[in-house]
Amino acid sequence: MAIEVMAEKRTLKLELDAGMVDGKQRISSKSYSNVKLDATDDSIHASGEALAGLQELPLMKVKKVEESVITNV
């Protein structure tokens, strides 16, 4: 039995440094949906850094969140 994985949806997520609260790191996040399925990791990262430049808080991480469908072939 073969398994096929098909990417269905991608989201770009920025994690921003919101400072320390009670000794714990506070993280603010912004998500951008409808990322093209054929976008490369390099282009997603570059877009994330460009969008982070528009934010007031400093960038900590750029994440790619992907939903996939797994089916038997």
Secondary structure, DSSP 4 states (H G I P E B T S, - for coil): --EEEEEEEEEEEEEEEEEEETTEEEEEEEEE----TT--HHHHHHHHHHHHTTSSSPEEEEEEEEEEEEEE-
